[in-house]
Amino acid sequence: MDLDFALRVDEPAKLTDNSTAEEKSIYEKWERSNRMSLMIIKHSISDTIRGAMPEEENAKKFLSQIADRFVASEKVEACTLLSKLVTMWYNGKGNIREYIMEMSNLVTKMKALKLEFSQEILVYLVLISLPTQFGPFKINYNTQREKWTLNELIVCKRKKG
């Protein structure tokens, strides 16, 4: 059906009285594909996103505007996630394992935004965010030669406390 024709091919020149039958056929094919693509795109995205976008009659340009809008949103989301991660502090309430998993979940979300942390850095962030009552646990980690993975940290913490 060539519904994506308008997304793959730039808009052809407007038709004139001198346009050939082939040019008319290509333009009509592009125009139909463009209308169908716009209709599908606009009905596939949420009202919130659609309402925030300027009106556009070219499907390819409309998708480009959406992509540009989301690049800015990804930057904001990355900053928000990073800020939350580095300011997290275990308050001693609740399950320590769940707290560590929450930090791990933030790192996973950041990875999806192409902002990656090694497991080693995450282990250090977890240790730094623990209050002073975990001092002996931190000393235990720092005096060992081996570096722990996040899973080892969770298991060890569960065994210790």
C-alpha beads as a LAMMPS data file, in Angstrom:
LAMMPS data file: protein, C-alpha beads

161 atoms
160 bonds

1 atom types
1 bond types

-500.0 500.0 xlo xhi
-500.0 500.0 ylo yhi
-500.0 500.0 zlo zhi

Masses

1 110.0

Atoms # bond

1 1 1 0.000 0.000 0.000
2 1 1 3.066 2.250 0.285
3 1 1 1.677 4.055 3.331
4 1 1 5.188 5.117 4.323
5 1 1 6.011 6.542 0.890
6 1 1 5.753 10.135 2.163
7 1 1 8.122 9.280 5.024
8 1 1 10.716 7.781 2.713
9 1 1 10.509 10.284 -0.162
10 1 1 10.669 14.077 0.028
11 1 1 7.618 15.971 -1.152
12 1 1 7.707 16.229 -4.942
13 1 1 7.374 19.577 -6.685
14 1 1 3.846 20.989 -6.823
15 1 1 1.926 20.080 -9.928
16 1 1 1.693 22.549 -12.770
17 1 1 -0.103 22.592 -16.108
18 1 1 3.113 21.217 -17.655
19 1 1 3.434 18.263 -15.249
20 1 1 3.739 14.889 -16.892
21 1 1 1.445 11.965 -16.168
22 1 1 4.276 10.293 -14.228
23 1 1 4.856 13.413 -12.113
24 1 1 1.108 13.608 -11.399
25 1 1 1.033 9.944 -10.433
26 1 1 4.021 10.294 -8.079
27 1 1 2.597 13.459 -6.503
28 1 1 -0.822 11.833 -5.961
29 1 1 0.865 8.763 -4.469
30 1 1 2.946 10.969 -2.153
31 1 1 -0.059 13.130 -1.200
32 1 1 -2.218 10.076 -0.339
33 1 1 0.620 8.522 1.665
34 1 1 1.231 11.815 3.476
35 1 1 -2.456 12.182 4.452
36 1 1 -2.659 8.565 5.626
37 1 1 0.638 8.823 7.518
38 1 1 -0.452 11.998 9.292
39 1 1 -3.768 10.432 10.221
40 1 1 -2.099 7.290 11.590
41 1 1 0.571 9.255 13.480
42 1 1 -1.899 11.681 15.029
43 1 1 -4.210 8.877 16.146
44 1 1 -1.313 6.837 17.531
45 1 1 0.133 9.450 19.866
46 1 1 -1.421 10.761 23.046
47 1 1 -3.584 13.883 23.037
48 1 1 -1.034 15.589 25.282
49 1 1 1.761 15.206 22.745
50 1 1 -0.472 15.985 19.777
51 1 1 -1.782 19.132 21.473
52 1 1 1.723 20.390 22.199
53 1 1 2.810 20.136 18.578
54 1 1 2.315 22.924 16.019
55 1 1 0.010 22.069 13.141
56 1 1 1.934 20.467 10.297
57 1 1 0.690 19.128 6.969
58 1 1 3.829 17.128 6.130
59 1 1 4.096 13.768 7.947
60 1 1 7.887 13.637 7.703
61 1 1 8.242 17.135 9.192
62 1 1 5.684 16.311 11.889
63 1 1 7.721 13.279 12.996
64 1 1 10.847 15.412 12.982
65 1 1 9.160 17.978 15.261
66 1 1 8.146 15.199 17.663
67 1 1 11.701 13.855 17.691
68 1 1 13.113 17.336 18.387
69 1 1 10.655 17.829 21.239
70 1 1 11.628 14.531 22.840
71 1 1 15.367 15.226 22.681
72 1 1 14.760 18.111 25.064
73 1 1 12.554 15.907 27.230
74 1 1 15.253 13.228 27.397
75 1 1 17.743 15.796 28.659
76 1 1 15.343 16.909 31.371
77 1 1 14.589 13.307 32.305
78 1 1 18.298 12.428 32.438
79 1 1 18.987 15.402 34.725
80 1 1 16.067 14.500 36.959
81 1 1 17.134 10.852 37.256
82 1 1 20.775 11.743 37.873
83 1 1 19.832 14.321 40.495
84 1 1 17.623 11.809 42.273
85 1 1 20.344 9.151 42.174
86 1 1 23.113 11.291 43.628
87 1 1 20.918 12.816 46.329
88 1 1 19.334 9.572 47.519
89 1 1 19.967 8.797 51.171
90 1 1 18.865 5.673 52.989
91 1 1 16.921 6.848 56.031
92 1 1 16.972 3.521 57.849
93 1 1 13.293 2.895 57.254
94 1 1 12.115 0.159 54.982
95 1 1 13.967 -2.667 53.346
96 1 1 17.598 -1.920 52.418
97 1 1 17.330 -4.364 49.515
98 1 1 14.412 -2.407 48.054
99 1 1 16.378 0.814 48.492
100 1 1 19.340 -0.634 46.565
101 1 1 16.998 -1.959 43.878
102 1 1 15.451 1.508 43.552
103 1 1 18.917 2.944 42.904
104 1 1 19.576 0.178 40.388
105 1 1 16.276 0.950 38.676
106 1 1 17.279 4.610 38.276
107 1 1 20.556 3.529 36.659
108 1 1 18.629 1.258 34.287
109 1 1 16.362 4.151 33.275
110 1 1 19.409 6.328 32.662
111 1 1 20.961 3.601 30.527
112 1 1 17.908 3.799 28.269
113 1 1 18.758 7.501 27.850
114 1 1 22.352 6.564 26.918
115 1 1 23.711 7.703 30.278
116 1 1 25.508 4.669 31.638
117 1 1 26.992 3.877 35.038
118 1 1 29.132 0.876 35.751
119 1 1 27.989 -1.529 38.455
120 1 1 31.098 -0.545 40.402
121 1 1 30.053 3.107 40.494
122 1 1 26.569 2.099 41.579
123 1 1 28.003 0.034 44.449
124 1 1 29.980 3.094 45.594
125 1 1 26.904 5.312 45.314
126 1 1 24.955 2.862 47.452
127 1 1 27.708 2.769 50.081
128 1 1 28.042 6.555 50.124
129 1 1 24.294 6.963 50.600
130 1 1 24.165 4.761 53.697
131 1 1 24.017 6.537 57.077
132 1 1 26.698 6.258 59.781
133 1 1 25.053 3.253 61.422
134 1 1 26.348 1.267 58.425
135 1 1 29.957 2.283 59.194
136 1 1 31.117 -1.259 60.093
137 1 1 29.573 -2.587 56.888
138 1 1 31.388 0.058 54.802
139 1 1 34.681 -0.702 56.586
140 1 1 34.155 -4.403 55.867
141 1 1 33.756 -3.614 52.164
142 1 1 36.728 -1.247 52.019
143 1 1 39.113 -3.688 53.721
144 1 1 38.451 -6.498 51.252
145 1 1 40.520 -6.845 48.122
146 1 1 37.618 -7.872 45.918
147 1 1 35.071 -5.431 44.618
148 1 1 31.466 -6.482 45.023
149 1 1 28.826 -6.534 42.383
150 1 1 25.469 -5.018 43.189
151 1 1 24.003 -8.485 43.753
152 1 1 26.817 -9.377 46.150
153 1 1 26.202 -6.132 48.023
154 1 1 22.511 -6.973 48.388
155 1 1 23.196 -10.553 49.524
156 1 1 25.955 -9.492 51.920
157 1 1 23.814 -6.746 53.412
158 1 1 20.968 -9.190 53.892
159 1 1 23.293 -11.606 55.703
160 1 1 24.783 -8.834 57.870
161 1 1 21.658 -7.004 58.796

Bonds

1 1 1 2
2 1 2 3
3 1 3 4
4 1 4 5
5 1 5 6
6 1 6 7
7 1 7 8
8 1 8 9
9 1 9 10
10 1 10 11
11 1 11 12
12 1 12 13
13 1 13 14
14 1 14 15
15 1 15 16
16 1 16 17
17 1 17 18
18 1 18 19
19 1 19 20
20 1 20 21
21 1 21 22
22 1 22 23
23 1 23 24
24 1 24 25
25 1 25 26
26 1 26 27
27 1 27 28
28 1 28 29
29 1 29 30
30 1 30 31
31 1 31 32
32 1 32 33
33 1 33 34
34 1 34 35
35 1 35 36
36 1 36 37
37 1 37 38
38 1 38 39
39 1 39 40
40 1 40 41
41 1 41 42
42 1 42 43
43 1 43 44
44 1 44 45
45 1 45 46
46 1 46 47
47 1 47 48
48 1 48 49
49 1 49 50
50 1 50 51
51 1 51 52
52 1 52 53
53 1 53 54
54 1 54 55
55 1 55 56
56 1 56 57
57 1 57 58
58 1 58 59
59 1 59 60
60 1 60 61
61 1 61 62
62 1 62 63
63 1 63 64
64 1 64 65
65 1 65 66
66 1 66 67
67 1 67 68
68 1 68 69
69 1 69 70
70 1 70 71
71 1 71 72
72 1 72 73
73 1 73 74
74 1 74 75
75 1 75 76
76 1 76 77
77 1 77 78
78 1 78 79
79 1 79 80
80 1 80 81
81 1 81 82
82 1 82 83
83 1 83 84
84 1 84 85
85 1 85 86
86 1 86 87
87 1 87 88
88 1 88 89
89 1 89 90
90 1 90 91
91 1 91 92
92 1 92 93
93 1 93 94
94 1 94 95
95 1 95 96
96 1 96 97
97 1 97 98
98 1 98 99
99 1 99 100
100 1 100 101
101 1 101 102
102 1 102 103
103 1 103 104
104 1 104 105
105 1 105 106
106 1 106 107
107 1 107 108
108 1 108 109
109 1 109 110
110 1 110 111
111 1 111 112
112 1 112 113
113 1 113 114
114 1 114 115
115 1 115 116
116 1 116 117
117 1 117 118
118 1 118 119
119 1 119 120
120 1 120 121
121 1 121 122
122 1 122 123
123 1 123 124
124 1 124 125
125 1 125 126
126 1 126 127
127 1 127 128
128 1 128 129
129 1 129 130
130 1 130 131
131 1 131 132
132 1 132 133
133 1 133 134
134 1 134 135
135 1 135 136
136 1 136 137
137 1 137 138
138 1 138 139
139 1 139 140
140 1 140 141
141 1 141 142
142 1 142 143
143 1 143 144
144 1 144 145
145 1 145 146
146 1 146 147
147 1 147 148
148 1 148 149
149 1 149 150
150 1 150 151
151 1 151 152
152 1 152 153
153 1 153 154
154 1 154 155
155 1 155 156
156 1 156 157
157 1 157 158
158 1 158 159
159 1 159 160
160 1 160 161
